[in-house]
Amino acid sequence: MKPLHRRKFLRLAAGAVRATVHARMARAQAYPTRPVRMIVSFAPGGTTDIVARLVGRWLSEHLGQQFVIENRPGANGNIGTEAVVASAPLTATRF
């Protein structure tokens, strides 16, 4: 095994310090910033709807954001899938 040269060691050390400084500078955006829609492609009152509402309530309590459960039954789940595809995309903000 070759010995580590002084310059290479100093570069690695500086890179490690730089990485920790940049990690501190990055600030996460509060997520989610608006109510979250959960689309269930089955009829209300069914098992899938009940589980979605329980999960939505748990997420709401832990994330502090409102979760809206929206039922879109019909066409073997195609209507719910179509609603998800047609929904507004998430926009990423740069900082």
All heavy atoms as an XYZ file, in Angstrom:
727
protein
N       0.836     -1.171      0.000
C       0.000      0.000      0.000
C       0.890      1.246      0.000
O       1.796      1.371      0.812
C      -0.892     -0.032      1.228
C      -2.026      0.885      1.166
S      -3.109      0.493      2.553
C      -4.150      1.851      2.443
N       0.589      2.178     -0.902
C       1.378      3.398     -1.009
C       1.032      4.357      0.126
O      -0.108      4.454      0.548
C       1.079      4.092     -2.331
C       1.670      3.430     -3.527
C       1.381      4.291     -4.739
C       2.090      3.795     -5.951
N       1.812      4.634     -7.119
N       2.029      5.088      0.583
C       1.726      6.108      1.595
C       0.961      7.279      0.957
O       1.127      7.583     -0.220
C       3.103      6.553      2.081
C       4.034      6.214      0.974
C       3.458      5.004      0.288
N       0.107      7.890      1.728
C      -0.696      9.007      1.262
C       0.170     10.267      1.264
O       0.748     10.642      2.283
C      -1.905      9.181      2.183
C      -3.026     10.071      1.714
C      -3.603      9.545      0.396
C      -4.133     10.114      2.747
N       0.290     10.907      0.118
C       1.088     12.119      0.018
C       0.398     13.266      0.730
O      -0.817     13.302      0.880
C       1.332     12.470     -1.450
C       2.168     11.457     -2.152
N       3.508     11.295     -1.881
C       1.858     10.542     -3.096
C       3.994     10.331     -2.641
N       3.001      9.851     -3.395
N       1.221     14.203      1.160
C       0.708     15.313      1.958
C      -0.324     16.138      1.197
O      -1.383     16.481      1.721
C       1.868     16.198      2.393
C       1.436     17.337      3.245
C       2.621     18.128      3.707
N       2.146     19.261      4.484
C       2.897     20.243      4.849
N       4.174     20.240      4.543
N       2.394     21.236      5.540
N      -0.073     16.463     -0.073
C      -1.005     17.280     -0.860
C      -2.336     16.569     -1.061
O      -3.395     17.175     -0.976
C      -0.398     17.639     -2.207
C       0.666     18.676     -2.098
C       1.114     19.122     -3.439
N       2.222     20.050     -3.291
C       2.697     20.766     -4.248
N       2.198     20.646     -5.460
N       3.689     21.596     -4.032
N      -2.261     15.286     -1.336
C      -3.494     14.531     -1.540
C      -4.313     14.485     -0.247
O      -5.526     14.617     -0.241
C      -3.173     13.120     -2.015
C      -4.373     12.359     -2.490
C      -3.965     11.079     -3.179
C      -5.174     10.437     -3.800
N      -4.840      9.218     -4.527
N      -3.610     14.302      0.880
C      -4.286     14.294      2.170
C      -4.960     15.631      2.444
O      -6.107     15.684      2.903
C      -3.299     13.958      3.287
C      -3.888     14.103      4.653
C      -4.765     13.151      5.140
C      -3.585     15.203      5.436
C      -5.325     13.295      6.394
C      -4.139     15.356      6.691
C      -5.015     14.392      7.179
N      -4.255     16.727      2.168
C      -4.820     18.058      2.412
C      -6.038     18.313      1.522
O      -7.014     18.927      1.947
C      -3.757     19.139      2.202
C      -2.649     19.168      3.261
C      -1.584     20.191      2.891
C      -3.235     19.460      4.623
N      -5.994     17.855      0.266
C      -7.153     18.002     -0.613
C      -8.352     17.228     -0.081
O      -9.472     17.715     -0.095
C      -6.822     17.526     -2.022
C      -6.041     18.506     -2.807
C      -5.954     18.065     -4.255
N      -4.774     18.649     -4.851
C      -3.871     17.999     -5.549
N      -4.016     16.713     -5.778
N      -2.824     18.616     -6.033
N      -8.112     16.014      0.364
C      -9.210     15.210      0.910
C      -9.788     15.843      2.173
O     -11.002     15.880      2.374
C      -8.722     13.789      1.208
C      -8.443     12.907      0.002
C      -7.796     11.603      0.447
C      -9.719     12.640     -0.757
N      -8.935     16.361      3.031
C      -9.395     17.000      4.261
C     -10.202     18.258      3.944
O     -11.255     18.515      4.545
C      -8.215     17.334      5.154
N      -9.714     19.058      2.990
C     -10.443     20.273      2.612
C     -11.791     19.921      1.994
O     -12.794     20.593      2.243
C      -9.611     21.101      1.632
N     -11.835     18.868      1.207
C     -13.100     18.440      0.619
C     -14.093     17.989      1.675
O     -15.291     18.265      1.582
N     -13.613     17.302      2.705
C     -14.503     16.862      3.783
C     -15.066     18.051      4.551
O     -16.250     18.090      4.892
C     -13.752     15.925      4.718
N     -14.219     19.042      4.820
C     -14.685     20.247      5.526
C     -15.692     21.002      4.664
O     -16.737     21.451      5.145
C     -13.489     21.144      5.907
C     -13.954     22.500      6.403
C     -12.634     20.448      6.944
N     -15.399     21.129      3.388
C     -16.294     21.832      2.471
C     -17.654     21.144      2.392
O     -18.694     21.791      2.342
C     -15.661     21.925      1.091
C     -16.394     22.848      0.164
C     -15.726     22.979     -1.192
N     -14.286     23.144     -1.090
C     -13.404     22.546     -1.868
N     -13.807     21.722     -2.804
N     -12.121     22.751     -1.716
N     -17.657     19.819      2.398
C     -18.919     19.074      2.315
C     -19.792     19.323      3.544
O     -21.012     19.463      3.428
C     -18.641     17.587      2.154
N     -19.187     19.408      4.722
C     -19.983     19.657      5.922
C     -20.517     21.082      5.947
O     -21.625     21.318      6.414
C     -19.155     19.390      7.189
O     -18.008     20.220      7.188
C     -18.751     17.937      7.282
N     -19.741     22.040      5.444
C     -20.208     23.433      5.406
C     -21.392     23.558      4.456
O     -22.393     24.197      4.773
C     -19.060     24.383      5.007
C     -19.580     25.778      4.709
C     -18.018     24.425      6.100
N     -21.305     22.937      3.284
C     -22.400     23.007      2.327
C     -23.641     22.302      2.843
O     -24.760     22.715      2.562
C     -21.984     22.423      0.975
C     -21.087     23.326      0.197
N     -21.483     24.558     -0.253
C     -19.795     23.181     -0.194
C     -20.483     25.130     -0.899
N     -19.448     24.317     -0.877
N     -23.470     21.248      3.594
C     -24.627     20.535      4.142
C     -25.371     21.415      5.145
O     -26.590     21.362      5.237
C     -24.177     19.235      4.797
N     -24.653     22.219      5.892
C     -25.302     23.114      6.851
C     -26.023     24.260      6.150
O     -27.010     24.775      6.637
C     -24.280     23.687      7.816
C     -23.779     22.701      8.803
C     -22.845     23.363      9.774
N     -22.136     22.356     10.556
C     -21.017     22.565     11.182
N     -20.463     23.759     11.157
N     -20.438     21.612     11.856
N     -25.501     24.679      5.004
C     -26.091     25.809      4.303
C     -27.395     25.435      3.613
O     -28.248     26.284      3.405
C     -25.102     26.362      3.285
C     -23.929     27.065      3.933
S     -22.632     27.582      2.801
C     -23.455     28.051      1.353
N     -27.574     24.188      3.245
C     -28.788     23.764      2.540
C     -29.961     23.773      3.512
O     -29.892     23.219      4.598
C     -28.589     22.371      1.963
N     -31.010     24.408      3.121
C     -32.210     24.483      3.950
C     -33.339     23.765      3.238
O     -33.618     24.008      2.065
C     -32.625     25.931      4.182
C     -31.574     26.745      4.871
C     -31.622     26.496      6.365
N     -30.668     27.363      7.025
C     -29.737     26.925      7.835
N     -29.604     25.662      8.074
N     -28.915     27.771      8.402
N     -34.015     22.903      3.952
C     -35.132     22.170      3.371
C     -36.383     23.039      3.425
O     -36.630     23.760      4.383
C     -35.363     20.879      4.125
N     -37.177     22.936      2.373
C     -38.432     23.650      2.331
C     -39.463     22.863      3.134
O     -39.451     21.637      3.143
C     -38.890     23.781      0.880
C     -40.112     24.634      0.696
C     -40.478     24.712     -0.778
O     -40.021     23.913     -1.576
N     -41.313     25.659     -1.117
N     -40.355     23.552      3.814
C     -41.392     22.871      4.572
C     -42.280     22.102      3.598
O     -42.839     22.675      2.672
C     -42.217     23.875      5.359
N     -42.347     20.801      3.777
C     -43.137     19.959      2.875
C     -44.242     19.313      3.660
O     -44.007     18.860      4.761
C     -42.279     18.886      2.237
C     -43.085     17.958      1.363
C     -43.399     18.319      0.075
C     -43.555     16.751      1.852
C     -44.142     17.492     -0.723
C     -44.305     15.925      1.047
C     -44.602     16.288     -0.228
O     -45.351     15.475     -1.016
N     -45.373     19.200      3.166
C     -45.943     19.848      1.990
C     -46.415     21.245      2.323
O     -46.739     21.549      3.454
C     -47.101     18.939      1.612
C     -47.501     18.268      2.882
C     -46.270     18.190      3.735
N     -46.459     22.105      1.325
C     -46.825     23.499      1.553
C     -48.312     23.757      1.341
O     -48.786     24.834      1.634
C     -46.041     24.419      0.604
O     -46.290     23.997     -0.738
C     -44.556     24.350      0.897
N     -49.037     22.786      0.829
C     -50.479     22.941      0.626
C     -51.144     21.595      0.910
O     -50.469     20.580      1.041
C     -50.768     23.395     -0.802
C     -50.215     22.464     -1.836
C     -50.459     22.979     -3.220
N     -49.910     22.010     -4.159
C     -49.415     22.309     -5.319
N     -49.390     23.552     -5.719
N     -48.938     21.375     -6.108
N     -52.477     21.566      1.044
C     -53.147     20.295      1.342
C     -52.826     19.227      0.297
O     -52.733     19.498     -0.893
C     -54.635     20.650      1.308
C     -54.689     22.105      1.580
C     -53.426     22.676      0.999
N     -52.664     18.001      0.768
C     -52.311     16.877     -0.099
C     -53.585     16.117     -0.456
O     -54.390     15.795      0.415
C     -51.320     15.938      0.617
C     -50.994     14.742     -0.255
C     -50.073     16.687      1.001
N     -53.764     15.850     -1.742
C     -54.928     15.075     -2.203
C     -54.512     13.627     -2.389
O     -53.567     13.332     -3.107
C     -55.437     15.588     -3.542
C     -56.260     16.801     -3.455
C     -56.804     17.241     -4.789
N     -56.582     16.288     -5.884
C     -57.019     16.456     -7.111
N     -57.674     17.534     -7.410
N     -56.775     15.576     -8.044
N     -55.235     12.733     -1.739
C     -55.039     11.305     -1.949
C     -56.240     10.806     -2.738
O     -57.367     10.900     -2.263
C     -54.924     10.559     -0.621
C     -53.665     10.848      0.145
S     -53.576     10.010      1.730
C     -53.532      8.311      1.240
N     -56.001     10.303     -3.926
C     -57.092      9.829     -4.776
C     -57.217      8.322     -4.619
O     -56.248      7.584     -4.826
C     -56.860     10.221     -6.243
C     -56.859     11.739     -6.348
C     -57.908      9.603     -7.142
C     -56.635     12.276     -7.726
N     -58.409      7.891     -4.238
C     -58.725      6.473     -4.079
C     -59.652      6.091     -5.225
O     -60.705      6.695     -5.405
C     -59.402      6.201     -2.719
C     -59.747      4.735     -2.572
C     -58.508      6.666     -1.583
N     -59.261      5.094     -6.002
C     -60.056      4.748     -7.183
C     -61.106      3.680     -6.890
O     -61.461      2.904     -7.771
C     -59.131      4.303     -8.317
O     -58.400      3.177     -7.913
N     -61.607      3.647     -5.664
C     -62.665      2.721     -5.279
C     -63.776      3.495     -4.582
O     -63.601      4.627     -4.159
C     -62.118      1.630     -4.368
C     -61.122      0.738     -5.051
C     -59.768      0.921     -4.855
C     -61.540     -0.258     -5.907
C     -58.844      0.118     -5.482
C     -60.623     -1.073     -6.550
C     -59.276     -0.886     -6.334
N     -64.933      2.853     -4.444
C     -66.114      3.505     -3.872
C     -65.905      3.852     -2.398
O     -65.171      3.164     -1.686
C     -67.319      2.590     -4.012
N     -66.550      4.935     -1.930
C     -66.436      5.301     -0.521
C     -67.085      4.242      0.363
O     -68.063      3.618      0.000
C     -67.175      6.631     -0.411
C     -67.763      6.914     -1.725
C     -67.317      5.901     -2.690
N     -66.527      4.045      1.535
C     -67.068      3.092      2.487
C     -66.442      1.717      2.392
O     -66.667      0.871      3.246
N     -65.627      1.484      1.386
C     -64.971      0.191      1.238
C     -63.688      0.119      2.055
O     -63.276      1.074      2.712
N     -63.072     -1.038      2.016
C     -61.848     -1.251      2.782
C     -60.736     -0.295      2.349
O     -60.028      0.268      3.188
C     -61.368     -2.703      2.602
O     -62.442     -3.584      2.934
C     -60.189     -3.002      3.486
N     -60.588     -0.094      1.056
C     -59.537      0.790      0.555
C     -59.755      2.226      1.019
O     -58.805      2.924      1.394
C     -59.495      0.731     -0.981
O     -59.452     -0.623     -1.390
C     -58.291      1.453     -1.521
N     -61.002      2.655      1.020
C     -61.328      4.008      1.473
C     -61.030      4.176      2.958
O     -60.455      5.183      3.372
C     -62.796      4.314      1.183
C     -63.200      5.696      1.634
O     -62.500      6.661      1.270
O     -64.216      5.815      2.347
N     -61.393      3.188      3.755
C     -61.162      3.271      5.200
C     -59.664      3.306      5.501
O     -59.205      4.113      6.313
C     -61.847      2.085      5.917
C     -63.370      2.225      5.793
C     -61.437      2.014      7.380
C     -64.138      1.012      6.235
N     -58.899      2.453      4.833
C     -57.442      2.443      5.046
C     -56.833      3.773      4.608
O     -55.965      4.326      5.294
C     -56.798      1.254      4.303
C     -55.285      1.377      4.299
C     -57.229     -0.057      4.921
N     -57.280      4.313      3.485
C     -56.753      5.600      3.013
C     -57.062      6.712      4.011
O     -56.216      7.580      4.263
C     -57.334      5.939      1.651
N     -58.246      6.698      4.589
C     -58.592      7.732      5.579
C     -57.781      7.589      6.855
O     -57.379      8.585      7.464
C     -60.090      7.700      5.862
C     -60.888      8.169      4.659
C     -62.381      8.196      4.926
N     -63.100      8.439      3.685
C     -63.266      9.633      3.133
N     -62.767     10.693      3.726
N     -63.933      9.765      2.005
N     -57.530      6.351      7.279
C     -56.702      6.141      8.472
C     -55.262      6.581      8.226
O     -54.646      7.233      9.076
C     -56.739      4.667      8.889
C     -58.064      4.179      9.469
C     -58.033      2.670      9.675
C     -58.375      4.888     10.770
N     -54.730      6.244      7.063
C     -53.368      6.662      6.716
C     -53.302      8.182      6.590
O     -52.354      8.824      7.049
C     -52.900      5.965      5.417
C     -51.625      6.586      4.889
C     -52.716      4.481      5.652
N     -54.330      8.780      5.974
C     -54.377     10.236      5.843
C     -54.410     10.932      7.186
O     -53.740     11.950      7.387
N     -55.170     10.384      8.123
C     -55.241     10.982      9.458
C     -53.889     10.867     10.166
O     -53.413     11.816     10.787
C     -56.313     10.297     10.299
C     -56.416     10.903     11.693
C     -57.437     10.230     12.554
N     -58.755     10.363     11.957
C     -59.761      9.544     12.208
N     -59.597      8.533     13.023
N     -60.933      9.740     11.643
N     -53.238      9.695     10.047
C     -51.940      9.496     10.686
C     -50.905     10.447     10.100
O     -50.132     11.060     10.832
C     -51.512      8.034     10.512
C     -50.250      7.709     11.229
C     -50.125      7.337     12.529
C     -48.919      7.747     10.691
N     -48.800      7.130     12.838
C     -48.038      7.372     11.724
C     -48.394      8.049      9.449
C     -46.669      7.304     11.543
C     -47.020      7.980      9.267
C     -46.182      7.610     10.307
N     -50.893     10.569      8.775
C     -49.941     11.479      8.126
C     -50.218     12.926      8.520
O     -49.292     13.715      8.721
C     -50.013     11.324      6.610
C     -49.385     10.063      6.037
C     -49.732      9.934      4.566
C     -47.895     10.072      6.239
N     -51.488     13.278      8.619
C     -51.858     14.643      9.001
C     -51.356     14.975     10.401
O     -50.857     16.073     10.646
C     -53.371     14.797      8.921
O     -53.754     16.086      9.301
N     -51.487     14.022     11.318
C     -51.020     14.255     12.691
C     -49.497     14.370     12.756
O     -48.970     15.182     13.504
C     -51.489     13.122     13.599
C     -52.983     13.112     13.841
C     -53.448     11.857     14.559
O     -52.610     10.963     14.819
O     -54.648     11.760     14.822
N     -48.797     13.564     11.975
C     -47.342     13.546     12.059
C     -46.665     14.635     11.226
O     -45.587     15.101     11.579
C     -46.807     12.169     11.666
C     -47.018     11.150     12.736
N     -48.234     10.540     12.944
C     -46.188     10.663     13.667
C     -48.132      9.712     13.951
N     -46.894      9.763     14.418
N     -47.275     15.020     10.117
C     -46.674     16.040      9.267
C     -47.251     17.432      9.515
O     -46.694     18.423      9.068
C     -46.851     15.682      7.786
C     -46.117     14.435      7.313
C     -46.433     14.176      5.850
C     -44.628     14.580      7.514
N     -48.401     17.485     10.185
C     -49.012     18.775     10.465
C     -49.633     19.436      9.242
O     -49.724     20.650      9.175
N     -50.026     18.635      8.270
C     -50.613     19.156      7.037
C     -51.897     18.401      6.748
O     -52.024     17.234      7.062
C     -49.622     18.978      5.878
C     -50.049     19.604      4.596
C     -50.124     21.118      4.692
O     -49.428     21.739      5.470
N     -50.971     21.711      3.904
N     -52.844     19.086      6.139
C     -54.134     18.487      5.841
C     -54.027     17.518      4.655
O     -53.420     17.822      3.638
C     -55.148     19.579      5.516
C     -56.530     19.054      5.229
C     -57.480     20.182      4.879
O     -57.073     21.324      4.713
N     -58.735     19.859      4.772
N     -54.656     16.337      4.799
C     -54.728     15.348      3.734
C     -56.190     15.172      3.356
O     -57.026     14.900      4.204
C     -54.137     14.008      4.176
C     -52.640     13.976      4.126
C     -51.882     14.640      5.074
C     -51.993     13.303      3.123
C     -50.510     14.630      5.024
C     -50.613     13.272      3.062
C     -49.877     13.943      4.010
N     -56.493     15.329      2.081
C     -57.863     15.225      1.586
C     -57.980     13.916      0.810
O     -57.240     13.680     -0.133
C     -58.209     16.424      0.671
C     -59.612     16.294      0.130
C     -58.029     17.728      1.420
N     -58.925     13.074      1.219
C     -59.156     11.803      0.541
C     -60.264     12.019     -0.472
O     -61.362     12.448     -0.133
C     -59.566     10.696      1.539
C     -58.629     10.654      2.736
C     -59.658      9.357      0.831
C     -57.190     10.425      2.398
N     -59.965     11.736     -1.724
C     -60.919     11.946     -2.811
C     -61.192     10.611     -3.499
O     -60.277      9.953     -3.975
C     -60.321     12.943     -3.810
C     -61.286     13.422     -4.836
C     -60.660     14.508     -5.686
O     -59.897     15.326     -5.147
O     -60.936     14.511     -6.891
N     -62.461     10.209     -3.518
C     -62.840      8.938     -4.137
C     -63.233      9.174     -5.588
O     -64.059     10.027     -5.879
C     -63.999      8.304     -3.381
C     -63.581      7.879     -1.998
O     -63.403      8.712     -1.127
N     -63.395      6.601     -1.811
N     -62.640      8.402     -6.495
C     -62.953      8.458     -7.918
C     -63.182      7.029     -8.422
O     -62.356      6.463     -9.126
C     -61.804      9.084     -8.700
C     -61.527     10.526     -8.399
C     -62.585     11.399     -9.064
N     -62.351     12.793     -8.830
C     -61.817     13.619     -9.703
N     -61.449     13.187    -10.881
N     -61.656     14.883     -9.411
N     -64.325      6.415     -8.069
C     -64.560      5.037     -8.491
C     -65.023      4.954     -9.945
O     -65.466      5.932    -10.531
C     -65.669      4.575     -7.549
C     -66.435      5.811     -7.262
C     -65.418      6.926     -7.237
N     -64.884      3.768    -10.498
C     -65.415      3.504    -11.821
C     -64.362      3.114    -12.831
O     -63.182      3.421    -12.682
N     -64.818      2.409    -13.853
C     -63.997      1.992    -14.998
C     -62.782      1.189    -14.564
O     -61.698      1.331    -15.112
C     -63.595      3.179    -15.847
N     -62.990      0.353    -13.549
C     -61.936     -0.543    -13.070
C     -60.679      0.223    -12.636
O     -59.559     -0.232    -12.836
C     -61.599     -1.573    -14.145
C     -60.977     -2.817    -13.570
O     -61.117     -3.075    -12.373
N     -60.304     -3.576    -14.398
N     -60.851      1.397    -12.043
C     -59.744      2.196    -11.547
C     -59.189      3.192    -12.544
O     -58.327      3.992    -12.204
N     -59.697      3.184    -13.777
C     -59.166      4.088    -14.799
C     -59.520      5.548    -14.534
O     -58.742      6.440    -14.873
C     -59.659      3.682    -16.187
C     -58.980      2.423    -16.674
O     -57.918      2.063    -16.190
N     -59.604      1.748    -17.623
N     -60.670      5.801    -13.948
C     -61.074      7.188    -13.673
C     -60.157      7.800    -12.609
O     -59.726      8.948    -12.729
C     -62.559      7.254    -13.264
C     -63.424      6.832    -14.450
C     -62.929      8.644    -12.774
C     -64.899      6.762    -14.156
N     -59.847      7.035    -11.568
C     -58.918      7.516    -10.545
C     -57.524      7.735    -11.098
O     -56.866      8.722    -10.784
N     -57.086      6.817    -11.951
C     -55.767      6.955    -12.567
C     -55.717      8.173    -13.468
O     -54.724      8.914    -13.490
C     -55.424      5.689    -13.369
O     -55.513      4.560    -12.506
C     -54.039      5.777    -13.960
N     -56.787      8.398    -14.201
C     -56.860      9.563    -15.083
C     -56.825     10.864    -14.287
O     -56.216     11.845    -14.711
C     -58.149      9.490    -15.907
C     -58.184     10.392    -17.101
C     -59.428     10.127    -17.939
O     -59.513      9.046    -18.529
O     -60.296     11.016    -17.960
N     -57.459     10.871    -13.109
C     -57.434     12.061    -12.258
C     -56.022     12.352    -11.763
O     -55.613     13.510    -11.667
C     -58.383     11.882    -11.080
N     -55.270     11.307    -11.463
C     -53.880     11.499    -11.010
C     -53.019     12.025    -12.148
O     -52.213     12.943    -11.969
C     -53.309     10.176    -10.457
C     -51.826     10.306    -10.183
C     -54.038      9.777     -9.192
N     -53.204     11.461    -13.340
C     -52.398     11.886    -14.487
C     -52.706     13.327    -14.863
O     -51.807     14.093    -15.226
C     -52.642     10.933    -15.686
C     -52.029     11.477    -16.948
C     -52.101      9.550    -15.377
N     -53.970     13.735    -14.753
C     -54.375     15.086    -15.150
C     -54.122     16.129    -14.058
O     -54.324     17.319    -14.297
C     -55.851     15.092    -15.532
N     -53.676     15.708    -12.873
C     -53.484     16.664    -11.784
C     -52.281     17.558    -12.065
O     -51.415     17.243    -12.874
C     -53.286     15.922    -10.460
O     -52.104     15.178    -10.492
N     -52.242     18.664    -11.367
C     -51.157     19.632    -11.548
C     -49.852     19.028    -11.049
O     -49.804     18.414     -9.989
C     -51.460     20.906    -10.778
N     -48.780     19.188    -11.801
C     -47.490     18.628    -11.367
C     -46.927     19.400    -10.188
O     -47.246     20.568     -9.972
C     -46.608     18.793    -12.593
C     -47.203     19.924    -13.340
C     -48.677     19.864    -13.072
N     -46.079     18.728     -9.423
C     -45.385     19.393     -8.340
C     -44.317     20.300     -8.914
O     -43.639     19.934     -9.871
C     -44.727     18.359     -7.417
C     -45.665     17.441     -6.673
C     -44.859     16.396     -5.917
C     -46.512     18.229     -5.708
N     -44.201     21.463     -8.366
C     -43.176     22.379     -8.849
C     -42.045     22.422     -7.842
O     -42.266     22.582     -6.651
C     -43.751     23.794     -9.054
O     -44.321     24.222     -7.804
C     -44.807     23.813    -10.140
N     -40.866     22.260     -8.315
C     -39.687     22.312     -7.466
C     -39.166     23.748     -7.440
O     -39.015     24.372     -8.472
C     -38.622     21.361     -7.970
N     -38.918     24.222     -6.250
C     -38.352     25.561     -6.131
C     -36.865     25.440     -5.835
O     -36.435     24.586     -5.086
C     -39.027     26.343     -4.984
O     -38.873     25.603     -3.775
C     -40.484     26.559     -5.284
N     -36.100     26.285     -6.461
C     -34.662     26.271     -6.228
C     -34.312     27.333     -5.215
O     -34.895     28.401     -5.182
C     -33.925     26.535     -7.531
C     -34.146     25.430     -8.512
C     -33.406     25.705     -9.772
N     -33.722     24.671    -10.727
C     -32.836     24.151    -11.547
N     -31.623     24.598    -11.546
N     -33.188     23.208    -12.370
N     -33.320     27.026     -4.411
C     -32.893     28.008     -3.410
C     -31.493     28.402     -3.605
O     -30.795     28.020     -4.439
C     -33.108     27.489     -1.979
C     -32.623     26.094     -1.757
C     -31.389     25.870     -1.214
C     -33.409     25.007     -2.087
C     -30.951     24.593     -0.996
C     -32.967     23.737     -1.869
C     -31.728     23.521     -1.319
